[in-house]
Amino acid sequence: MDSIKMACAALALGLLGACASPQDKAANAQADAAKAQERVANERLELVNKYQKCVKDAGDDQQKASACDSYLKAADALK
């Protein structure tokens, strides 16, 4: 009988330990949000770099340079 009580107590402690506290959940959510913001910032930087390269490659050709605006608009959309 004592071994059953001990097993139940160990099981209860194990289940309680497996539950994350609200603080843990909030910290995880905050870390996930920071990672998502970092990915967006990296994508924006990549789009701006593509825009700058496109404008440089276009040189004096206004038609080619205006085609590069899609990179800039995409970067602005990620703000």
N, C-alpha and C positions, 0 to 999 in steps of 0.2 A: 504494500500500500504506500509506503514511504517513497519507493522508487517511482510510482505513478505521479505522486505529488511533485517530486523533483523534476520529472520529465515535463509535466505541465508548466511548472514555474520556468524551466529553461526555455520551453517553447514560447511562453508569454514574453519573456525578456527578449528573445530573438525577434519576435514580431514587433515589439516596441522599438527595438534598435533599428529595424529595417525602415521604419517610417521616417521620412525626412521632415525636419521642422520647417515652419513657414519661413524662417530666416534662411535656411538652406535653399529652399525653393526660390526665394527672392534673389539670392546671390547667383543661383544658376541662371535665372531669367535675365539678370543684369549682364552676366557674362555672355550669354547668347546674343543679347541685344548689342553689346559692344563688338562682338565678332561680325554681326550683320552690318553694323555701321562701317567697320573696317573694310569689308568686302565692297560696299557701295563706294566708299572713298577711293579704293583701288581701281574700281571700274571707271569712276569719273576721271581719275588721273590718266588711265589708259586712253580714254576717249579724247581727252585734251591733247595728249601726246600725238595721237593719230591726226587730230585736227591741225596741229602745228606742222607736222610733217607734210600733210596734204597741201596746206597753204604754201609751204616752202617749195614743194615739188611743182605746184601750179605756176609759180613765178608771176609773170604779168598777165597770164591768161585769166581774165575775170570769170569766164564761164566755168573753168575748172575750179577756181577759188570758191565760187558760190556753191559748187557741189560739195565742198568740204564742210559747209554749214551744218550738214546732217550730224556730223560728229559733235559739233558744239551744241546743237539743240538736244542731242541725246544726253550729253553731260549735264546740261541745265535741267533736264527732266529728272535727273537723279538727286537733285538738291533736297 
